Each structure stands twice: as C-alpha cells, then as structure tokens.
Amino acid sequence: MPEMFEESKHLVSWRDKENLLEKIRYYLENKEEREEVALQGMDFALEHHTYLHRAKEVLKKVKNVKMHPADFKFGVMYDKDGEITLSADEYYEAVSQMIRE
C-alpha cells in the first residue's frame, strides 16, 4: 500500500516479528504519536479511499467500455426471458444518480 498511504504518517507497517514487537513497544509508550498516526490515517482514508471513491473510479472506466450483450451481462439488465430491459448507458446513469444522492 505504499502508493496509497504514507508510512508513519497514515499507518505503521513492519518487516518481521522483531520489528513488529519493537513498533508495538514504541507506540504503546508514545500515545500521542500513536493517536496522531491513527487520526491521520483515518482522515486520509475517508478523504481518498471510500467505497464512493472506488465506485466513481469504476464508473469512469465502465463508461468507456463498449459492451455487447452476447459477450457481457455486467452492466445490462435482463428480464426472465433473457431480453435486455436496461442498456449499459441507462445502467451507468442509474448508478451515477445513486452515487450523487
């Protein structure tokens, strides 16, 4: 996760068992620093890495995908007879509207 979070600012990781124990001892003795890392990590995650952020990224990618009903069922709604009831564009707009709400 180095590309997503900054070590010792948003989270604390470890290399091995000894390093883990060392960091546990350190952060148990340094409550303010431990709480600051936790708060910074939570704030950063809520600002950049929520399900809403992921959904928006997926929608950006899906919007540009050309789908054919014979090849893909993702993004297209079918009725019980296998007939398309909602196109990919309609699906995209419906999902986008839900995200905006």
C-alpha positions as CSV (number, residue, x, y, z in Angstrom):
1,M,0.0,0.0,0.0
2,P,2.9,2.5,-0.3
3,E,1.2,4.2,-3.2
4,M,-1.9,4.7,-1.2
5,F,-0.7,5.7,2.3
6,E,2.4,7.3,3.7
7,E,4.4,5.1,6.2
8,S,4.5,6.5,9.8
9,K,2.0,9.3,8.8
10,H,-1.1,7.3,7.8
11,L,-0.1,3.8,9.0
12,V,2.7,1.8,10.5
13,S,3.9,-1.4,9.0
14,W,6.6,-3.9,9.9
15,R,9.1,-6.2,8.2
16,D,9.3,-9.1,10.6
17,K,8.3,-10.3,14.1
18,E,11.1,-8.5,15.8
19,N,10.3,-5.2,14.0
20,L,6.6,-5.7,14.9
21,L,7.4,-6.1,18.6
22,E,9.7,-3.1,18.5
23,K,7.0,-0.9,17.0
24,I,4.3,-2.2,19.4
25,R,6.5,-1.3,22.3
26,Y,7.3,2.1,20.8
27,Y,3.7,3.1,20.1
28,L,2.5,1.8,23.5
29,E,4.9,4.2,25.1
30,N,4.1,7.1,22.7
31,K,0.3,7.5,23.0
32,E,0.1,10.9,21.3
33,E,2.1,9.8,18.3
34,R,0.1,6.6,18.0
35,E,-3.2,8.5,18.1
36,E,-1.9,11.1,15.6
37,V,-1.0,8.3,13.1
38,A,-4.4,6.7,13.6
39,L,-6.2,10.0,13.1
40,Q,-4.1,11.0,10.0
41,G,-4.7,7.5,8.6
42,M,-8.5,7.7,9.2
43,D,-8.8,11.2,7.8
44,F,-6.8,10.3,4.7
45,A,-8.7,7.1,4.1
46,L,-12.1,8.9,4.4
47,E,-10.9,11.7,2.0
48,H,-9.4,9.4,-0.6
49,H,-10.3,5.7,-0.2
50,T,-14.0,5.1,0.5
51,Y,-16.4,2.9,-1.4
52,L,-17.8,6.0,-3.1
53,H,-14.3,6.8,-4.4
54,R,-13.9,3.3,-5.7
55,A,-17.4,3.3,-7.3
56,K,-16.6,6.6,-9.1
57,E,-13.3,5.1,-10.4
58,V,-15.1,2.0,-11.7
59,L,-17.8,4.1,-13.3
60,K,-15.2,6.2,-15.2
61,K,-13.8,3.0,-16.6
62,V,-17.1,1.3,-17.3
63,K,-18.5,4.3,-19.1
64,N,-15.8,3.9,-21.8
65,V,-16.3,0.2,-22.2
66,K,-18.2,-1.0,-25.3
67,M,-20.3,-3.9,-24.3
68,H,-22.1,-6.4,-26.4
69,P,-25.0,-8.4,-24.7
70,A,-23.8,-11.7,-26.2
71,D,-20.4,-11.3,-24.5
72,F,-21.2,-9.4,-21.3
73,K,-24.1,-9.4,-18.8
74,F,-22.4,-7.0,-16.5
75,G,-24.0,-3.5,-16.8
76,V,-27.0,-4.7,-18.7
77,M,-30.3,-5.8,-17.0
78,Y,-32.1,-8.8,-18.4
79,D,-35.7,-10.0,-17.9
80,K,-36.7,-13.6,-17.2
81,D,-36.7,-14.4,-20.9
82,G,-33.2,-13.1,-21.4
83,E,-34.2,-9.9,-23.1
84,I,-32.4,-6.7,-22.3
85,T,-34.5,-4.4,-20.2
86,L,-31.9,-1.7,-19.4
87,S,-29.0,-0.7,-21.7
88,A,-25.4,-0.1,-20.4
89,D,-25.9,3.6,-20.8
90,E,-29.1,3.5,-18.8
91,Y,-27.4,1.4,-16.2
92,Y,-24.5,3.8,-15.9
93,E,-26.8,6.8,-15.5
94,A,-28.8,4.9,-12.8
95,V,-25.7,4.0,-10.8
96,S,-24.3,7.6,-11.3
97,Q,-27.6,9.0,-9.9
98,M,-27.4,6.7,-6.9
99,I,-23.9,7.9,-6.1
100,R,-24.9,11.6,-6.4
101,E,-27.7,11.1,-3.9
